[in-house]
Amino acid sequence: MDAVNIGTRSDMLRLLGVIETLRVLDVEMPAQVISCFLFVASRDDGCTTAELQSELGLTAASMSRCTTWLTGQHRSNPARGLNLITKEVYQPNKRLRYLRLTQQGRNLAKQLSTQLNG
């Protein structure tokens, strides 16, 4: 094996570890929900629902479904809510919500970053 393949394999194994960490939270978590969490986690102080929707190319319905899953709620089973983000009314435009990580979400983001970067 050459150095490129060894490095690629190592990267893929770290990424697999991140995916498995997320699967522990909910084995049926869709990729869109993961993308939403990672986007909110990548922002210093969260983001609006409009920013999330625009950056990820989601419909309003998909964005709402994903962010609700990430809060303490879930459409089919309230006990499945992940409590990783909060949704608050965005005061400059009350039709929007502002998304921020909860303490549990910040802890998960730190854990995932450690898994990826060591």
C-alpha positions as CSV (number, residue, x, y, z in Angstrom):
1,M,0.0,0.0,0.0
2,D,1.3,3.4,-0.8
3,A,1.2,6.5,1.5
4,V,-1.9,8.0,-0.2
5,N,-4.0,4.8,0.3
6,I,-2.9,4.5,4.0
7,G,-3.8,8.2,4.6
8,T,-7.2,7.8,2.8
9,R,-8.0,4.6,4.8
10,S,-7.2,6.4,8.0
11,D,-9.4,9.3,7.1
12,M,-12.3,7.0,6.1
13,L,-12.0,5.1,9.4
14,R,-12.1,8.4,11.4
15,L,-15.2,9.4,9.4
16,L,-16.8,6.0,10.0
17,G,-16.2,6.6,13.7
18,V,-18.1,9.9,13.6
19,I,-21.0,8.2,11.7
20,E,-21.1,5.5,14.3
21,T,-21.2,8.0,17.1
22,L,-24.2,9.7,15.5
23,R,-25.9,6.3,14.9
24,V,-25.8,5.7,18.7
25,L,-28.1,8.7,19.1
26,D,-30.6,7.4,16.5
27,V,-29.8,4.5,14.1
28,E,-32.3,5.9,11.6
29,M,-31.0,9.4,11.6
30,P,-31.1,10.7,8.0
31,A,-28.1,12.4,6.3
32,Q,-30.1,15.6,6.1
33,V,-30.5,15.7,9.9
34,I,-26.8,15.1,10.3
35,S,-26.0,17.9,7.8
36,C,-28.2,20.3,9.7
37,F,-26.5,19.5,13.0
38,L,-23.1,19.9,11.4
39,F,-24.0,23.2,9.8
40,V,-25.4,24.7,13.1
41,A,-22.3,23.4,14.9
42,S,-20.0,25.0,12.4
43,R,-21.3,28.5,13.3
44,D,-19.9,30.4,16.2
45,D,-23.3,31.4,17.5
46,G,-25.8,29.4,15.5
47,C,-27.7,30.6,12.4
48,T,-31.2,31.4,11.2
49,T,-33.4,28.8,9.6
50,A,-33.2,30.8,6.3
51,E,-29.3,30.5,6.3
52,L,-29.6,26.8,7.0
53,Q,-32.1,26.3,4.3
54,S,-30.2,28.3,1.7
55,E,-26.8,26.9,2.4
56,L,-27.9,23.2,2.4
57,G,-30.5,23.6,-0.4
58,L,-33.3,22.3,1.7
59,T,-37.0,23.0,1.2
60,A,-38.8,24.7,4.1
61,A,-40.5,21.5,5.0
62,S,-37.3,19.4,5.1
63,M,-35.5,22.1,7.1
64,S,-38.4,22.2,9.6
65,R,-38.5,18.4,9.9
66,C,-34.7,18.2,10.4
67,T,-34.5,20.9,13.0
68,T,-37.5,19.6,14.9
69,W,-35.8,16.2,15.1
70,L,-32.6,17.9,16.4
71,T,-34.6,19.7,19.2
72,G,-36.3,17.8,22.0
73,Q,-39.1,16.8,19.7
74,H,-39.7,14.3,16.9
75,R,-42.8,14.2,14.6
76,S,-43.6,10.5,15.1
77,N,-42.2,9.9,18.6
78,P,-41.5,12.7,21.0
79,A,-39.1,10.5,22.9
80,R,-36.8,10.4,19.9
81,G,-36.0,14.1,19.9
82,L,-32.3,14.6,20.2
83,N,-32.1,17.9,22.2
84,L,-29.0,19.0,20.3
85,I,-30.2,22.4,19.2
86,T,-32.7,25.1,20.3
87,K,-35.1,27.0,18.1
88,E,-35.9,30.5,19.2
89,V,-37.9,33.3,17.5
90,Y,-35.5,35.5,15.5
91,Q,-36.5,39.0,16.6
92,P,-35.5,40.9,13.5
93,N,-37.9,38.7,11.5
94,K,-40.4,36.7,13.6
95,R,-41.2,34.4,10.7
96,L,-37.7,32.9,11.1
97,R,-36.1,30.9,14.0
98,Y,-32.6,31.1,15.3
99,L,-30.8,27.8,15.8
100,R,-28.2,27.3,18.5
101,L,-26.5,24.3,20.0
102,T,-27.6,23.1,23.4
103,Q,-24.9,22.0,25.9
104,Q,-25.5,18.5,24.8
105,G,-25.0,19.6,21.1
106,R,-21.8,21.5,22.0
107,N,-20.5,18.3,23.8
108,L,-21.3,16.2,20.7
109,A,-19.6,18.7,18.4
110,K,-16.5,18.6,20.5
111,Q,-16.5,14.8,20.5
112,L,-16.9,14.6,16.8
113,S,-14.1,17.1,16.2
114,T,-11.8,15.1,18.5
115,Q,-12.7,11.9,16.5
116,L,-11.9,13.6,13.2
117,N,-8.8,15.6,14.3
118,G,-7.4,13.7,17.2
